[in-house]
Amino acid sequence: MVTGCVYTINNTVMKRYFTLIASGALLFLGVCTSSCSQGDNKDMQRISSELSVPKLLPREQQTGTDAEYALVKGTYDKAIEALKNNPEDLKQFINLASVYITEGRVTGNTGYYSNASLNVLDKVIKEESGDKDIQFEALSLKSAVLLNMHQFKDALKVAKEGEAMNNSNSGIYGALVDANVEMGNYAEAVKDCDKMLSIRPDLRSYSRASYLRQIYGDNSGAIAAMKMAVLAGGPGDENTEWARVTLGDLFLNTGKADSAAMAYNIALAYRPKYAYALIGLAKVQKVYKNYDSAIALTRQAIKIISQPAFVGMLADLYELKGDNTKAAEVRNDIVKLMEDNEQDQAKQPTKHNANRELAIAYMDAKQSDKALQYALKDLEMRPDNIDANELAAWIYYQRGDYANAKIHADKTLKTNTKNAMTLYKDGMIYAAAGDAAKGNELMQEARMISPYIDQRILLAAK
C-alpha cells in the first residue's frame, strides 16, 4: 500500500452494514447505503434545471472532530450557494471535490465520495475555459481519487497529464510517486519523490520518502522520514495521526512493540476513537498473544470504520484464539459481501478495482482457485509490483505449487526489502521449492528484523 495523505485502502466494500451483537459474533446486515446508488436523484443536490452535484451525506456516526466537520460542511454550503449564483464558477467544483475526498477519508464511505469527486472534477476537465490553473487542480485531484479506487494505470496517466501542465507542483509528484509505486515502477517513483521533496518538504513528501526507503530495505531511514512527517503536521489532524500510526506500524514491523504502542496511544490522545490507532493497538496485543484484548480493540475500530482489512484481522484473531467456527463465519461473510459489492460497483460510473481485496478474501476463506484468479488479475495490471507478486506467491505456496510460488517470490526481493513478513514467507517458499539453504537464510534474517512473525504464517508451514 502506498503511503501519503490522500491515499487509503478502499473500505466501501463493507458498506457500513454490520453491527456487533451481544454474543460477540459479527452480524452482517445487507443494507445498501447511498454508496450503492451514486447518480440517483436522491443523492444529487439540484443547483439549477441544468446542473446538479452529489450531496454531502449525513454522517452515520461522529467521526473526526466537530471543528473538522464544521469546516467541511461550511465549504460545501458555500460552494453550493456560489454555484447557484454562477454555475460557471469552476473553482467551486474543485472545492466540492476536496470536500468529497476529505469526507470519504474520514467516514470510510469512499465508494460514494470517490464517484462524487469524479463527477465534479470531470465537469472542470471537460470545460474549455482556458483556465489552466483550474484544469491542473482538477487533474491533480482526479489522479488522487483514481489511486484511491485502485485504478492505477488511469491514475498514472492523469498524473502525467497534470505534470505536463505544471511541473513545479509538489502534489502532482505525490500522485506520480503513488501511481508508479503501485505499478512497480520504483526507480521512477524515487525520482518523483526527490522532485517532490525539493519543491516542498512536508508531511506528504516525507511520508512518501519513508515508504520508498522501506521498499528499498532501509527500515531505519523509513522510521526517520516518518518521524519528520509527523513533526511536519499539526497534532490531531487526520493526516498527522495517520502518519503517526504508520510510524507505529514501522516500529512494530521492526520488533519495537513498545514504541509502536506509544505511537498508537499518542494518536488516540490527539484524535480519540481514531480507528487506525485502535487497530494498531490490536496488532500490539496480537503479537503478545493477548487475543481477547486484540479482538475487543478490533471490534471497536470496525464500529467506527468498516474496513475490510479490519474485519479480516478479526477473523484471524478468532482463528488464533482457537474459535475456527467464528473465524470461518466472518470470512465467508466477507466474501459474500465483497461479491455483492462487485455487483453494486457495476452500477457506478467508475468502478473500484477490488482484485487484490477479493484475492485476499478468497485466500483466507480457503477458496484458492478464486483467490488465484483475482491475484493474477491484479498481477496482469501491475506485474512488477512486489506486493502483487507476494500475494500470488503465497497463494501458489498454499496450493502446493512451489515452482510458481518461487517465481513470484524472486520478484518480491528485487528491491532488497527488509520486511520481516515478506522475507519469512519467501524463506518458506524457497525451502519448499528445494532451496533449503536460501530458505533458512531468509527466515533467519526475518527473525533478526522482528521476532513477531505472524502466527498464521508459521502455521502455514508445509
N, C-alpha and C positions, 0 to 999 in steps of 0.2 A: 504494500500500500504506500502511496506517495504521501509524504507529509506536506504541510502547507496550510495557510489559514483559510483556503477556500475549497478544500478537498476533503471529503469524508466518505466513509463506506456508506453506500446506499442502504437505508433501513426501511424503505417504504413497504417492502415485501411483507413485513409483519403487520402493517396496516392498523395498528392500534386496536386490535380486535380481541385481545385476550385479557383475562383477569386472573388473579390468584385466588383459588378457593380455599376454604378453611383447612382442608385436608393436606394442603401443601402441593397438590397436583396442579399442573398448569391446564387451565381450561381455555381453549381457543374458540372464539366466537366469530363465525364467518360473516361479519357485518362489513359491507363495503362502505368505506368512508368516501369523502369527497375526492380522494386521490384516484378513485376509480372512474370519476365522471368529469374529468377536466374537459372543458369545452361545452358542457351542458349549460343552459341558460341560468340555472340556479347558482352556478359558480362564477357568473360573469357580472361585473359592475357596468351598468349602462352609462355611458358618457353622453352619447347623442344617438340619433337614429342610425348613424353610420359607424359609430365607434363604441366598443365595449372592451373591458380589460378584466382579467381574472380578479376575483375578490380576495381580500385578506380574510382568512377564515378565523372564526373564534377558536381560541386555544382550548383544547380539551382539558388541560390542567395547567397550572402555573409552572412554567419552566423559564429559566433565566431570571432576570431581575425586573422589578416593576419599572425602573427607570429605562431599561433597555426596551421593554415593550412599549412604553410611552413614546420613545423616540421612533420606533418602527411604525407605530400607529399614526403618529403625527406626520411622519414623512409620507405615508400612504395617503392620508386625508388631504394633505396639501397638494400632492400630485394630482389627485382626482379633481380637486377644485380648479387647479391650474388648467387641466385639460378641458374642463367644461368651458372655461373662458377662451382657451385657444387649443383646439385639438391638434394643431400642427407643432406644438411645443415638444420637440423630440427629447429634450433634456428630461422631461417628466417620465418618459418611458424608461430612461436609464435609472431614474430614482426608483421607479416601481420595481425594476429588475433587481436592484440592490436590496430592496425590502423583501422580495420573494426569496432571494438567496439566503439572506440572514434568517428569515423566519423558518425556512426549510432546515437550515442547520440547527437552529435552537430547538425546534419542535420535533424534528425527525421526519416530518411529512414531506420528504424530498420528492416523492413521485408527483404530487400535485404542484409543488412550488417550482420544480425544475421545468416542467412544461409551461407553467405560468411565466417564468422568466423568459423562456424561448419565445413565447407568444409576443411579448412586448419588444424584445430585442430584435426579432425579425422585422417588426414594423420599422425600426430605425435603420436596419441594414438595407432594407429594400427601398427606403426613401432616397430619392436622388436630390438631396438638398444641397449637396456640395459642402456640407459642414464636416470636414474630415475628422475633427476632434471628437464629435459625437459618434461618427461612424467607428472610430477607433475604440472608444469606450464600449460600444456595443459588441464589437468583435472580441475584445478582451474578456468581457463578462460572459459572452457566449461560449468561449473556449473553456472557461471555468465550469460552466453548467454542464457542458458535454463531458468533461472529465468526471464530474460527479455522477453522471449517468453511465460511466464506463464506456462511452463512445470515443475510444482513444484515438483512432485514426482521424475521425472528423474533428476532434479537439485539436490535434496537431495541425491539421490543415487550416483551421480557423485561426489558430495562434500565429501561424506563419503569415497569414494574410494581415493580421494585426501588426506583426513585426515589420512587414513591408511598408506599412503606413507610418510607423513610429518606432524607431529602433533605439530610443533613449528613455523608454518607459520601463520601470522595474517590473511592474505587474505582468506585462506580456511575457517577460522572460521567465516569470514564475510558472505561467501556463506551459511554456515551452519545456521547462525542466520537468514538470509533472508528466506531460504527454510523452516526452522522449524516454523517461524512466519506464513508464508503463509499456511503451513499445519495445523496450530493451535496447534503446539507443543511448547507452550510458555515457559514452565519450561525448556525444552531443549535449547530453544533459549537464555534464560538468562544465562545458564551455558556456552554456546558457546561464548556469548558476554563477560562474565567475563574472559574467556581464551584469547579472542581477545585483551581486554584491558590490560591484564597482559603482553602480548607479545609486543604489540605496541599501546600505547595510541596516536591516531592521529585522523584526521578528520573522517575517515571511522569508527573507533571504537566508537568515541564519538557520532556520528550521530545515530548509531545503539542503543547505550545506551539510547539516547534521546527517540527514538521511543518505546523502551521497557518500559521505565518509563511512557510514555504516555499511553501505553496499560494497564499498571497496575494502572492507575489513579493518577500518580504523575506528574501533569502538571507543577508545579514549578521546579521540578527536571528535567523534559524534556527540559524546556527552558534553565536551567543552562547548561545541557550537550550539547545542540545545540550551545550555545554561545561558549563553549570550542571548538566545531568542527569548527566554523567559525574562531576563533583565530588560530587554528592549520593549516589553509590553507593559500595559497597565494592569496592576494586580486586580484580579476579579473579572477582567474582561474575558469573554469566552475564548478568544484566540490565545490569550496568555495562559489560561488554565489548561487549554488543550496542549500547549507546548510543555507546561509543567508536568502534565500526565504522561506525555511522550517521553520526557526526561525520566520519569519514574519507570516507564517501560524499559528504557535503555539500562537503567540501574538493575532492574530485575533480570533482564536478559544477560547481564554480565555477572550475576551471582550476588548482587548487592541488595538483598531483600529489605534490610532495614532502611537503607537510603531511599529505596523505592516507596516504602510505606510512608516515609516522611514527606516525600513529594506529593503523594496522593492526598495525605491528610491536610497539607498546606492548601492544595487546590480546593478541598472541601471547605476549609476555613474561609477562603476568599469567595468561594462560589458554592454555597450549600446545595446539596442534592444534585451535584454535578455527576451525571450518570457514568461518564468515562472514569472519573476518580473512584467511584464506588466499585466499578469493575476492576480497576487497578488494585484496590484493597482486597477484592475477592481473589485475584491472582496471587497475591501475597499469602493469603490464607490457604490457597490451594497448594502452593509449594511446601507449606508447613504441614500439609495434610489435615488441616482443620476444616473438613468438608462441610460441616453444618454451618459454620460461620461464613464460608465462601458461598454457600447456597443462599443464605439469608441476604448477603450483600448483592448477589447477582439478581435475585428476585426484586430487590429494591430498585436496582438500576433499570430492570425491564419495565417496571411500572412507570418509569419516567420517560425512557426512550426505548421503543420496541425494536431493537437492533437484532437482526438475525444471528450475528456472532455472539450476542449476549445469551440468546436462547440456546444456541448450540453449546455454549460453555456450561449452561445449566444442565443440559443433558450429560455432558462429560462429567460434571460433578456428581450427578446421581449415579453414574456408572462407577466412578472411583469409590463412592461410598458403599457400593455393593447393591444398589437398587437398579438392577438391569431392566426390570419391567418398566419403571417410570422413565428411565433414560430412553428406552425404545419408543415409548409412547410419545415423548416430546419430539424425538427425531422424526418419527413418522408424521406427526402433525406439522412439523416444519416443512417437510417435503410436500405434503398436500397443500399447504397454504402457499408455498412458492409456486407450485403448479397452477393454482388458481390465479396467482398474481401474474403469471405469464400470459394467461388468457386475458386478464384485465389490461395488461400492457399493450396488447394488440389494438386496443381502442385508443391508445394515446398517440398524439401526433409524433412524438419521438419516444422510442422505447428505451427503457433502461436495460443495458446489456448485463444479464444476470448469469452468464455461463459459468463463471467461477463459483458464485454462490450456490448455484444448482449442483455443480460438481461436488462441492464440499458437503452439501446436504445429503446427496445420494450416497457419497462415500461413507458418511457417518451412519447412515441408515442401512448399510451393508448391501446397497444396490450397486454393485461395482460396474455392471455393464453401462448403466445410465451415467454413473459418475465419470467413467472414462469418456463416454460420448461427449459430455459437456466440457470436460477438461481439454479434449482435443479441439473442440470448437474455440475455446479460449486460446489455445496454442496457435490455431490457424491464423488468428488475428495478430498475435504478437509472439512469434516463435522464438525470439531472442530474450524474452522476459524471464528472469531467473525464478520469480515466484510461480509463473505459469508452468515452468519446467519442473519445479519442485513438487507441485501438486500432481502433475502427470506421473512423475517418478514414483511418488508414494502410492498412487492408485495402482500402478503396474506392480509395485512390490507386494501390495496386499493381495493382488491377483496371482502372485507366484510367477509373474513374467519378469524375471530378474534381468534378462538381457536388455529389454526395452527400458526397464527402470534405470539401469546403469547409463544408458544413452542420455537420458534426461538429467540424471544426477550429475554427469560430467558438465552439463551446461550451467548448473547452479554454482559451480566452482570457478567460473571464468573470471569473476571479479575479485577473487580471493576473499570471499565473505568469511566473517568470523562469527556468524550467527550459530549459537550452540545447537539449537534445534535442527537447523539445516544440516550442519556437519554430522550430528549424530545419526540422523536419518540416512544421510549419504553413506555413512560408515556401515550401517546395517545393510544397505543395498549392495555396496561393494563386497561385503563379506558373503552375502547370499549369492552374488554373481560369481564367486570363486576367488576373489582377491582378498583373502583374509588379512594380509599384512596391511594393505591400504585401508581396509575397513576398520581394523583395530586402531590404526593411527588416527583416523578421523574421529572415532568415538572418544579416544583419549584426549584429543585436542578439544573436543566439545566439552568434556567434563572439566578441563582446566579453565575454560571460559566461564562455565557456570555449573554448579553441582545440581541445579534444579532442572534436570531433564524431565520433560513431561512423562508422567507415569503411563499414559496411554501409548506413547511411543515405545516405551520399554516393554509394555505388554504385547506389542505387535511383533516382537522379535520372532523370527522363524527358526 
